Amino acid sequence: MLDLQFIRDNADIVRAALKNKNREGVDLDRILALADERKKAAGLVSEINKKRNDAQQARDAEAGKRLKDELKVAEESYQQIEKELVALLIKIPNIPSADTPVGPDESGNKVIRQWGEKPNFSFIPKAHWDIGRDLGIINSEKATEVSGARFTYLLGDLALMQFALIQLCMKVLTNRDELKKVIAEAGLSVSDKPFVPVVVPVFVKKQVQVRMARFLTPEEHYLFPEDDTMLIGSAEHTLGPIHMDETLREDQLPLRYVGYSTAFRREAGSYGKDTKGILRQHQFDKLEMESFTKPEDGLAEQELLVAVQEYLLRQLELPHQAVLVCTGDMGFPDQRQIDIETWMPGQATYRETHSADYVGGFQARRLNTKIKRASGESEPVHMNDATAFAIGRTLIAILENYQNEDGSVTVPEVLRPFMGGKEKLEKVHI
């Protein structure tokens, strides 16, 4: 949530953000008017309380009773104004960074760098759904019978590879020496403090999700109204609130976490799109990075998270590109968003596999997560979240980039120690 004084002082910037993020339905004039009304209402409540104190000291019971009734009316008015104001404030998106391209949708995104050569096959490369079917390691047909469309079984060595990716990720993120290598290769000047591994809850209370400003449309969640909860769409949805309503000391920061979870999304509105294979599933597994920093370190922290993403993809030797996401395609709470797209030769296109979202103090203000400075002053911490591995999409990239003419798939060298030295994925015979 944006600071109200910032909105007052920068109304033109906020209006531009509403337009460029396709949120023009928010009534900014009403918000500013309500802010003035709230200020007056708060002043009236304060004035009546002062008169009540004076009446008590004067032992004027009649005036005390009358002022009590007036206070009740004034407080109810204040609460009504506050409720309407907050309901409108939470609809204002974060302000995009100065270097964020202005664009209506993904067509406005900007490629900022590329790495790796696309593989040159002597045969026509297959898509992962054909590779998985032929090796018996992906079975979406049976999963559809058991669970419905957009669920799947991963079998045999592909299931082992999923856990190998998890181990590779943890090896990098929890090891200070590995992080020093990432930082040095990216030419950054940031802390090398390791990430704390977390297995997160997959249910989140609805009001907490609102405070996170993620997935605000009901059609995207699996909701459980009787419990006022929903299933998360990413580990960040319960990792971000891990310090909700807390004040952190300056010397604690940065705080870095890597969360593992199964995630759930209805994918409403995407039916008929990417229906083959395991690209767009209702259930999938992710490793997500979340960090809390001092405001002055927030942007550099995003660069670190992107450097981690690119380092992991280089370890897997997967061709990829970094993309600066434009205003019309970026997330509601994002100040700056960088996506990583990995080359999928079986589909002859780049596909998004990673996202890195710098949200500044936007979420922290809603979550009431603060930093207490050495001077004694408090302010919202700055937060970042970023994909470490969207495991299904990473498996797709490996299957398609490491496929061989005989139908086999080579195991990336970096994963072999986590798979018993296995060099190729074996066919599952059932």
C-alpha positions as CSV (number, residue, x, y, z in Angstrom):
1,M,0.0,0.0,0.0
2,L,1.2,3.5,-0.8
3,D,1.8,6.0,1.9
4,L,-1.1,8.5,1.9
5,Q,1.2,11.5,2.1
6,F,3.1,10.2,-0.9
7,I,-0.2,10.1,-2.8
8,R,-1.1,13.6,-1.8
9,D,2.4,14.9,-2.8
10,N,2.6,12.9,-6.0
11,A,-0.9,12.6,-7.4
12,D,0.2,12.9,-11.0
13,I,2.7,10.1,-10.6
14,V,0.0,7.9,-9.0
15,R,-2.4,8.7,-11.8
16,A,0.2,7.7,-14.3
17,A,0.8,4.4,-12.5
18,L,-3.0,3.7,-12.4
19,K,-3.1,4.3,-16.2
20,N,0.1,2.4,-17.1
21,K,-0.8,-0.6,-14.9
22,N,-4.3,-0.7,-16.4
23,R,-6.0,0.2,-13.1
24,E,-7.8,3.4,-14.1
25,G,-11.0,2.4,-12.4
26,V,-9.6,3.6,-9.0
27,D,-11.1,7.0,-7.9
28,L,-8.1,8.9,-6.7
29,D,-10.1,12.1,-6.2
30,R,-12.4,10.2,-3.8
31,I,-9.4,8.9,-1.9
32,L,-8.0,12.4,-1.4
33,A,-11.4,13.7,-0.3
34,L,-11.9,10.8,2.2
35,A,-8.4,11.5,3.6
36,D,-9.5,15.1,4.3
37,E,-12.7,13.9,5.8
38,R,-10.9,11.4,8.0
39,K,-8.6,14.1,9.3
40,K,-11.5,16.3,10.2
41,A,-13.3,13.3,11.8
42,A,-10.2,12.5,13.9
43,G,-10.0,16.1,15.0
44,L,-13.6,16.1,16.1
45,V,-13.1,12.9,18.1
46,S,-10.1,14.4,19.8
47,E,-12.0,17.6,20.5
48,I,-15.0,15.8,22.1
49,N,-12.6,13.7,24.2
50,K,-11.0,16.9,25.5
51,K,-14.5,18.3,26.4
52,R,-15.4,15.1,28.2
53,N,-12.3,15.3,30.3
54,D,-13.1,18.9,31.1
55,A,-16.7,17.9,32.0
56,Q,-15.5,15.1,34.3
57,Q,-13.2,17.5,36.1
58,A,-16.0,20.0,36.5
59,R,-18.3,17.1,37.6
60,D,-20.9,18.1,35.0
61,A,-22.8,14.9,34.6
62,E,-25.3,16.3,32.1
63,A,-22.6,17.6,29.8
64,G,-20.7,14.3,30.2
65,K,-23.7,12.3,29.1
66,R,-24.3,14.5,26.1
67,L,-20.7,14.4,25.1
68,K,-20.6,10.6,25.4
69,D,-23.5,10.4,22.9
70,E,-21.7,12.9,20.6
71,L,-18.5,10.8,20.8
72,K,-20.3,7.6,19.8
73,V,-21.6,9.3,16.7
74,A,-18.3,10.9,15.8
75,E,-16.4,7.6,16.3
76,E,-18.9,5.7,14.1
77,S,-18.5,8.4,11.4
78,Y,-14.7,8.1,11.6
79,Q,-14.8,4.3,11.3
80,Q,-17.1,4.5,8.2
81,I,-14.7,7.0,6.6
82,E,-11.7,4.9,7.5
83,K,-13.3,1.7,6.1
84,E,-14.1,3.3,2.8
85,L,-10.7,4.9,2.5
86,V,-8.7,1.8,3.2
87,A,-10.9,-0.2,0.8
88,L,-9.9,2.3,-1.9
89,L,-6.3,2.6,-0.9
90,I,-5.6,-1.1,-1.2
91,K,-6.7,-0.9,-4.9
92,I,-3.9,1.4,-5.8
93,P,-0.9,-0.5,-7.3
94,N,2.7,0.1,-6.6
95,I,4.5,2.8,-8.5
96,P,6.8,1.4,-11.3
97,S,10.5,2.1,-11.1
98,A,11.9,4.8,-13.4
99,D,13.5,2.2,-15.7
100,T,10.3,0.1,-16.1
101,P,9.2,0.3,-19.8
102,V,5.7,1.7,-20.3
103,G,3.6,-0.8,-22.3
104,P,0.1,-2.3,-22.4
105,D,1.1,-6.0,-22.1
106,E,4.0,-8.4,-22.6
107,S,4.6,-6.9,-26.1
108,G,6.2,-3.9,-24.2
109,N,8.7,-6.1,-22.3
110,K,12.4,-5.4,-23.0
111,V,15.1,-8.1,-23.3
112,I,18.1,-6.8,-21.4
113,R,20.6,-9.7,-21.8
114,Q,20.9,-13.2,-23.2
115,W,23.1,-16.2,-22.2
116,G,23.9,-19.5,-23.9
117,E,23.6,-20.9,-27.5
118,K,20.4,-22.6,-28.5
119,P,21.1,-26.3,-29.2
120,N,21.6,-27.2,-32.8
121,F,19.9,-30.6,-33.3
122,S,20.5,-32.9,-36.3
123,F,16.9,-34.0,-35.9
124,I,13.5,-32.3,-35.3
125,P,13.4,-31.7,-31.6
126,K,10.3,-33.0,-29.8
127,A,8.2,-31.2,-27.2
128,H,8.4,-32.3,-23.6
129,W,5.0,-33.9,-23.6
130,D,6.1,-36.3,-26.4
131,I,9.4,-37.0,-24.7
132,G,7.7,-37.7,-21.4
133,R,5.1,-40.0,-23.0
134,D,7.6,-42.0,-24.9
135,L,9.8,-42.5,-21.8
136,G,6.8,-43.2,-19.6
137,I,7.9,-40.4,-17.2
138,I,4.9,-38.1,-17.6
139,N,1.4,-39.4,-17.4
140,S,-1.2,-36.7,-17.7
141,E,-3.9,-39.0,-19.1
142,K,-4.2,-41.1,-16.0
143,A,-4.0,-38.0,-13.8
144,T,-6.9,-36.5,-15.7
145,E,-9.0,-39.6,-15.0
146,V,-8.0,-39.5,-11.3
147,S,-7.9,-35.7,-10.5
148,G,-9.1,-33.8,-13.6
149,A,-7.5,-31.8,-16.3
150,R,-4.1,-30.0,-15.8
151,F,-2.8,-32.5,-13.2
152,T,-0.1,-35.0,-13.9
153,Y,2.0,-37.9,-12.6
154,L,5.8,-37.6,-12.8
155,L,7.5,-41.0,-12.7
156,G,10.9,-42.6,-12.4
157,D,13.9,-40.5,-13.1
158,L,11.9,-37.4,-13.8
159,A,10.6,-37.5,-10.2
160,L,14.2,-38.0,-9.0
161,M,15.3,-35.1,-11.1
162,Q,12.7,-32.9,-9.3
163,F,14.4,-33.6,-6.0
164,A,17.8,-33.2,-7.6
165,L,16.8,-29.6,-8.6
166,I,15.7,-28.9,-5.0
167,Q,19.1,-30.2,-3.7
168,L,21.1,-28.1,-6.2
169,C,19.1,-25.0,-5.2
170,M,19.6,-25.5,-1.5
171,K,23.3,-26.2,-2.0
172,V,23.7,-22.8,-3.7
173,L,21.4,-20.7,-1.5
174,T,22.5,-22.0,2.0
175,N,26.2,-21.9,1.3
176,R,28.1,-18.6,1.9
177,D,30.9,-19.6,-0.5
178,E,28.5,-20.4,-3.3
179,L,26.8,-17.0,-2.8
180,K,30.2,-15.3,-2.8
181,K,30.7,-16.9,-6.2
182,V,27.3,-15.6,-7.5
183,I,28.0,-12.1,-6.2
184,A,31.5,-12.0,-7.7
185,E,30.3,-13.2,-11.1
186,A,27.5,-10.6,-11.2
187,G,29.8,-7.8,-10.0
188,L,27.6,-6.9,-7.1
189,S,28.4,-5.4,-3.7
190,V,25.9,-7.0,-1.4
191,S,25.8,-9.1,1.7
192,D,26.7,-12.8,1.3
193,K,24.4,-13.9,4.1
194,P,22.9,-17.3,3.2
195,F,19.2,-18.1,2.8
196,V,17.2,-19.9,5.5
197,P,15.3,-23.0,4.1
198,V,11.6,-23.0,4.9
199,V,8.8,-25.5,4.2
200,V,5.8,-23.2,4.2
201,P,2.1,-23.7,4.9
202,V,0.0,-24.1,1.7
203,F,-3.1,-22.5,3.3
204,V,-3.3,-18.8,3.9
205,K,-6.0,-16.8,5.6
206,K,-7.9,-14.6,3.1
207,Q,-7.2,-11.4,5.0
208,V,-3.4,-12.2,5.0
209,Q,-3.5,-12.7,1.3
210,V,-5.2,-9.3,0.9
211,R,-2.4,-7.8,2.9
212,M,0.1,-9.5,0.6
213,A,-1.7,-7.9,-2.4
214,R,-1.3,-11.1,-4.5
215,F,-4.0,-12.9,-6.4
216,L,-6.8,-10.6,-5.5
217,T,-9.3,-12.1,-8.0
218,P,-11.3,-15.0,-6.6
219,E,-11.3,-17.0,-9.8
220,E,-7.6,-17.6,-9.5
221,H,-7.7,-19.3,-6.1
222,Y,-8.9,-22.5,-4.6
223,L,-11.1,-21.0,-1.8
224,F,-12.4,-22.5,1.3
225,P,-15.1,-20.0,2.5
226,E,-16.1,-22.0,5.5
227,D,-12.6,-21.7,6.9
228,D,-11.9,-18.2,5.4
229,T,-8.7,-19.6,3.8
230,M,-7.3,-20.4,0.4
231,L,-4.6,-22.5,-1.1
232,I,-1.4,-20.6,-2.0
233,G,-0.3,-19.9,-5.6
234,S,3.3,-19.7,-4.6
235,A,5.5,-20.1,-1.5
236,E,5.8,-16.3,-1.3
237,H,2.2,-16.0,-0.3
238,T,3.0,-17.5,3.2
239,L,6.7,-16.6,3.2
240,G,6.1,-12.9,2.8
241,P,4.0,-12.6,5.9
242,I,6.6,-14.5,8.1
243,H,7.4,-11.2,9.8
244,M,3.8,-9.7,9.7
245,D,3.2,-7.2,12.5
246,E,6.8,-7.3,13.6
247,T,9.5,-4.7,13.9
248,L,13.0,-5.9,12.9
249,R,16.3,-4.5,14.1
250,E,18.5,-2.8,11.5
251,D,21.4,-5.2,12.4
252,Q,19.1,-8.3,11.5
253,L,18.9,-7.4,7.9
254,P,19.1,-8.7,5.3
255,L,16.8,-11.6,6.2
256,R,16.7,-14.2,3.4
257,Y,14.5,-17.2,3.0
258,V,14.1,-19.9,0.4
259,G,10.7,-21.6,0.7
260,Y,9.5,-24.9,-0.9
261,S,5.9,-25.6,-1.5
262,T,3.3,-27.2,-3.7
263,A,1.3,-24.3,-5.3
264,F,-2.3,-24.3,-6.6
265,R,-3.9,-22.1,-9.3
266,R,-7.2,-22.4,-11.1
267,E,-5.7,-20.9,-14.3
268,A,-9.1,-19.4,-15.0
269,G,-9.3,-17.8,-18.4
270,S,-6.4,-19.9,-19.8
271,Y,-8.4,-22.9,-21.0
272,G,-7.4,-23.9,-24.5
273,K,-3.9,-22.3,-23.9
274,D,-0.9,-24.5,-23.1
275,T,-3.1,-27.5,-22.4
276,K,-0.4,-30.0,-23.4
277,G,2.2,-31.3,-21.0
278,I,3.1,-29.8,-17.7
279,L,3.6,-26.1,-18.4
280,R,0.4,-24.7,-17.0
281,Q,-0.9,-26.9,-14.2
282,H,-3.4,-26.5,-11.4
283,Q,-0.8,-28.1,-9.0
284,F,2.9,-27.5,-9.3
285,D,6.0,-27.2,-7.1
286,K,8.2,-24.2,-6.6
287,L,11.2,-23.0,-4.7
288,E,10.8,-19.3,-3.9
289,M,13.2,-16.7,-2.5
290,E,12.0,-14.0,-0.2
291,S,14.1,-11.2,1.4
292,F,13.7,-8.3,3.8
293,T,16.2,-5.5,3.6
294,K,16.9,-1.9,4.5
295,P,15.2,0.4,2.0
296,E,18.5,1.6,0.6
297,D,19.5,-2.0,-0.2
298,G,16.3,-3.2,-1.8
299,L,17.1,-2.6,-5.4
300,A,20.6,-4.2,-5.1
301,E,18.9,-7.2,-3.4
302,Q,16.7,-7.7,-6.5
303,E,19.9,-7.8,-8.6
304,L,21.3,-10.5,-6.3
305,L,18.1,-12.6,-6.7
306,V,18.3,-12.3,-10.5
307,A,22.0,-13.2,-10.3
308,V,21.0,-16.4,-8.4
309,Q,18.5,-17.3,-11.0
310,E,20.9,-16.8,-13.9
311,Y,23.6,-18.7,-12.0
312,L,21.4,-21.7,-11.5
313,L,20.4,-21.8,-15.1
314,R,24.1,-21.5,-16.2
315,Q,24.8,-24.4,-13.9
316,L,22.2,-26.4,-15.8
317,E,23.6,-25.0,-19.1
318,L,20.2,-23.8,-20.3
319,P,20.0,-20.9,-22.8
320,H,18.0,-18.0,-21.3
321,Q,17.3,-14.3,-21.5
322,A,16.5,-11.7,-18.8
323,V,13.5,-9.4,-19.5
324,L,12.6,-6.1,-17.9
325,V,8.8,-6.4,-17.6
326,C,6.7,-3.4,-18.7
327,T,4.0,-1.6,-16.7
328,G,1.0,-3.4,-18.2
329,D,2.5,-6.8,-17.7
330,M,4.0,-6.4,-14.2
331,G,2.4,-7.5,-10.9
332,F,0.1,-5.3,-8.9
333,P,2.5,-4.8,-5.9
334,D,5.7,-4.7,-8.1
335,Q,7.9,-1.7,-8.3
336,R,10.3,-3.4,-10.7
337,Q,10.0,-6.9,-12.3
338,I,12.5,-8.9,-14.1
339,D,11.6,-12.2,-15.7
340,I,13.9,-15.0,-16.9
341,E,12.8,-16.8,-20.0
342,T,14.4,-20.1,-20.9
343,W,14.7,-21.5,-24.4
344,M,12.4,-24.5,-25.2
345,P,13.6,-26.0,-28.5
346,G,10.6,-28.5,-28.7
347,Q,8.3,-25.5,-28.8
348,A,10.8,-23.2,-30.7
349,T,10.3,-20.3,-28.2
350,Y,11.4,-18.8,-24.9
351,R,9.1,-19.5,-21.9
352,E,9.0,-17.7,-18.6
353,T,10.6,-19.8,-15.9
354,H,11.5,-17.2,-13.3
355,S,10.3,-13.9,-12.0
356,A,12.0,-11.4,-9.6
357,D,9.7,-8.9,-8.0
358,Y,11.0,-5.8,-6.1
359,V,8.1,-4.4,-4.2
360,G,9.9,-1.9,-2.0
361,G,7.9,-1.0,1.1
362,F,4.5,-1.6,-0.6
363,Q,3.8,-5.1,1.0
364,A,5.5,-4.3,4.2
365,R,3.3,-1.3,4.8
366,R,0.2,-3.5,4.4
367,L,1.8,-6.3,6.5
368,N,3.0,-3.9,9.2
369,T,6.6,-5.2,8.9
370,K,9.0,-2.5,10.0
371,I,12.7,-1.8,10.5
372,K,13.8,0.0,13.6
373,R,16.8,2.2,12.9
374,A,19.7,2.6,15.2
375,S,18.4,6.2,15.6
376,G,15.1,4.8,17.0
377,E,13.0,5.7,14.0
378,S,10.8,3.1,12.3
379,E,9.8,2.6,8.7
380,P,8.6,-0.2,6.4
381,V,11.3,-2.7,5.4
382,H,11.8,-3.3,1.7
383,M,10.8,-6.7,0.3
384,N,11.8,-8.8,-2.7
385,D,10.5,-12.2,-3.9
386,A,11.8,-14.3,-6.8
387,T,11.6,-17.7,-8.2
388,A,14.5,-20.0,-7.5
389,F,13.0,-22.9,-9.5
390,A,9.6,-23.3,-10.9
391,I,10.3,-27.0,-10.9
392,G,7.9,-28.2,-13.6
393,R,9.0,-25.5,-16.1
394,T,12.7,-26.3,-15.3
395,L,12.1,-30.0,-16.0
396,I,10.5,-29.0,-19.3
397,A,13.6,-27.0,-20.3
398,I,15.9,-29.9,-19.4
399,L,13.8,-32.5,-21.3
400,E,13.7,-30.3,-24.5
401,N,17.3,-29.0,-24.4
402,Y,18.9,-32.3,-23.4
403,Q,17.0,-34.7,-25.7
404,N,18.8,-37.1,-28.0
405,E,17.9,-38.5,-31.4
406,D,17.3,-41.9,-30.0
407,G,14.6,-40.5,-27.7
408,S,16.7,-40.5,-24.5
409,V,17.5,-37.5,-22.4
410,T,20.9,-36.7,-21.0
411,V,21.0,-35.7,-17.3
412,P,22.7,-32.3,-16.8
413,E,26.1,-32.9,-15.3
414,V,25.5,-30.7,-12.3
415,L,22.5,-32.8,-11.3
416,R,24.2,-36.2,-11.6
417,P,25.7,-36.2,-8.0
418,F,22.1,-35.9,-6.7
419,M,20.8,-38.7,-9.0
420,G,23.3,-41.4,-8.1
421,G,25.6,-40.6,-11.0
422,K,22.9,-41.3,-13.6
423,E,23.8,-39.9,-17.0
424,K,20.5,-40.5,-18.8
425,L,16.8,-40.7,-17.9
426,E,15.7,-44.3,-18.1
427,K,12.4,-45.4,-19.6
428,V,9.8,-46.5,-17.1
429,H,8.4,-49.9,-17.9
430,I,5.1,-50.7,-16.2
